[in-house]
């Protein structure tokens, strides 16, 4: 693959979607061949799966069903959009990827990190994130912010213990894979977070030349 897949991760309410949008616009202005996607979603089929996953009425969804739906949505996104773009050398910014499933379903739902990774390995083949930016902010601050400003979806409405488990997982994995997962302080202003993400990405791009 000649392209690059850059993933934005973080607790619900960390601001990653807003930051990604601003980073995308700045890189687009700078002339990069760049695309952006969200997960679950990014294709017509994946967006339909997203509606099922996040629907607040689906309270009886089995955790294994949830994990498989995320993997199915991801498989469609990779096959239809990501792989062709990476093959032609584009840069892709993605709002969440496999790491989210490993944490939310693997740890949060208790399915096991390796088990969730295995079904995603089948779903996406050889595609991997080249760089992951972890927007690090306390889970309680982040989820309170999200619930205050937006209508919460099914996962965002989980209790605080669920969000704490996933956040602790983010911290653990960002330390274990510090060369692949770059922690960005998301407690700072949006503009500062955007600037720090841009600096990290541009440094990475220079090193890849």
C-alpha positions in Angstrom: 0.0 0.0 0.0 1.3 3.4 -1.0 -1.2 5.4 1.0 -1.5 6.1 4.8 -4.3 5.4 7.2 -4.4 7.8 10.1 -6.9 7.0 12.8 -8.3 9.3 15.5 -9.3 7.6 18.7 -10.5 8.6 22.1 -13.3 8.4 24.7 -16.8 9.5 23.6 -16.8 13.3 24.0 -13.1 13.7 23.5 -13.6 16.1 20.6 -12.0 13.8 18.0 -14.7 14.2 15.4 -14.4 18.0 15.5 -10.6 17.8 15.6 -10.5 15.4 12.7 -12.6 17.7 10.6 -10.4 20.7 11.2 -7.2 18.7 10.6 -8.7 17.3 7.3 -9.6 20.9 6.1 -6.1 22.2 6.9 -4.4 19.3 5.1 -6.7 19.6 2.2 -5.8 23.3 1.9 -2.1 22.3 1.9 -2.7 20.2 -1.2 -2.7 16.7 0.2 -4.6 13.9 -1.5 -6.7 13.2 1.5 -10.1 11.6 2.5 -12.0 11.3 5.7 -14.4 8.6 7.0 -16.2 7.7 10.2 -16.8 4.4 12.0 -19.1 2.7 12.0 -20.1 4.1 8.6 -18.5 5.6 5.5 -20.5 3.7 2.9 -24.3 3.3 2.3 -24.2 -0.3 3.7 -22.0 0.7 6.7 -24.2 3.6 7.6 -27.2 1.3 7.7 -25.3 -1.0 10.0 -24.4 2.0 12.2 -28.1 2.8 12.7 -28.7 -0.7 14.0 -25.7 -0.6 16.3 -26.3 2.7 17.9 -30.1 2.7 18.0 -31.2 3.3 21.7 -34.1 0.8 21.2 -31.7 -2.1 20.6 -31.0 -2.6 24.3 -31.1 -6.4 24.0 -28.3 -6.6 21.5 -25.9 -9.4 22.4 -22.3 -8.2 22.8 -21.1 -10.8 20.2 -23.7 -9.5 17.8 -22.5 -5.9 18.5 -18.8 -6.9 17.8 -19.7 -8.7 14.6 -21.8 -5.8 13.3 -18.9 -3.4 13.9 -16.6 -5.8 12.0 -19.1 -6.1 9.2 -19.4 -2.4 8.8 -15.6 -2.1 8.8 -15.3 -4.9 6.2 -17.5 -3.0 3.9 -15.7 0.3 4.4 -12.3 -1.3 3.8 -13.4 -3.2 0.7 -15.4 -0.4 -0.9 -13.4 2.7 0.1 -10.2 2.4 2.1 -8.3 -0.3 0.2 -8.7 1.3 -3.2 -7.7 4.7 -1.9 -4.7 3.3 -0.1 -3.6 1.5 -3.2 -3.6 4.7 -5.2 -1.5 6.5 -2.5 -4.1 8.7 -0.7 -4.0 9.7 2.9 -7.1 8.7 4.9 -8.3 10.1 8.2 -10.6 7.8 10.0 -12.8 8.5 13.0 -12.2 5.3 15.0 -11.0 1.9 13.7 -10.1 -1.6 15.0 -8.7 -0.2 18.3 -12.2 1.0 19.3 -13.6 -2.5 18.9 -10.8 -4.0 20.8 -11.5 -1.6 23.7 -15.3 -1.1 23.6 -16.2 -4.7 22.8 -13.1 -6.5 23.9 -12.7 -4.8 27.2 -15.9 -2.9 27.8 -18.1 -5.9 26.9 -15.7 -8.4 28.2 -15.3 -10.4 25.0 -11.5 -10.3 25.1 -9.1 -8.1 23.1 -7.6 -11.0 21.1 -11.0 -12.5 20.2 -12.3 -9.1 18.9 -9.0 -8.6 17.0 -9.4 -12.0 15.4 -12.8 -11.2 13.9 -11.5 -7.9 12.6 -8.4 -9.5 11.1 -10.8 -11.6 9.0 -13.0 -8.6 8.2 -10.3 -6.2 6.9 -7.4 -8.5 5.8 -4.0 -6.8 5.8 -5.2 -3.2 6.3 -3.8 -1.6 9.4 -3.6 1.9 10.9 -0.3 3.5 10.1 -0.7 6.1 12.8 -3.2 6.4 15.6 -3.8 9.7 17.4 -5.3 9.1 20.9 -7.1 12.2 22.1 -6.5 11.7 25.8 -9.1 13.2 28.2 -10.6 11.8 31.4 -13.5 9.6 30.4 -15.9 11.2 33.0 -15.2 14.7 31.7 -15.6 13.5 28.1 -18.8 11.6 28.4 -20.5 14.3 30.5 -19.6 16.8 27.8 -21.1 14.6 25.1 -24.3 13.9 27.0 -24.7 17.6 27.8 -24.3 18.8 24.2 -25.7 15.9 22.1 -28.4 13.2 22.1 -26.5 10.2 23.3 -26.5 6.9 21.4 -26.8 3.4 22.8 -23.1 3.0 23.7 -22.8 6.5 25.0 -25.6 5.8 27.4 -23.8 2.9 29.0 -22.9 3.5 32.7 -19.7 5.1 33.9 -18.0 1.8 34.7 -18.2 0.8 31.0 -16.6 4.0 29.9 -13.9 3.8 32.7 -13.0 0.3 31.5 -12.6 1.4 27.9 -10.6 4.5 28.9 -8.2 2.5 31.1 -7.8 0.3 28.1 -6.8 3.3 26.0 -4.2 4.3 28.5 -2.8 0.8 28.8 -2.5 0.2 25.0 -1.1 3.7 24.3 1.7 2.9 26.7 2.3 -0.6 25.3 2.3 0.6 21.7 3.7 4.1 22.1 5.4 4.1 18.7 2.1 3.4 17.0 -0.4 5.2 19.2 0.5 8.9 19.9 -1.3 10.4 22.9 -2.5 14.0 22.4 -3.7 16.0 25.4 -7.3 16.7 24.7 -7.8 18.9 27.8 -6.4 21.8 25.9 -8.3 24.2 23.6 -9.6 22.7 20.3 -7.2 24.9 18.3 -4.2 23.7 20.4 -5.3 20.0 20.0 -5.7 20.5 16.2 -2.2 22.1 16.0 -0.7 19.3 17.9 -2.3 16.7 15.8 -1.2 18.5 12.6 2.4 18.7 13.9 2.4 15.0 14.7 1.0 14.0 11.3 3.4 16.2 9.3 6.4 14.9 11.3 5.2 11.4 10.5 4.8 12.2 6.8 8.3 13.6 6.7 9.7 10.5 8.3 7.9 8.3 5.8 9.5 10.0 2.8 
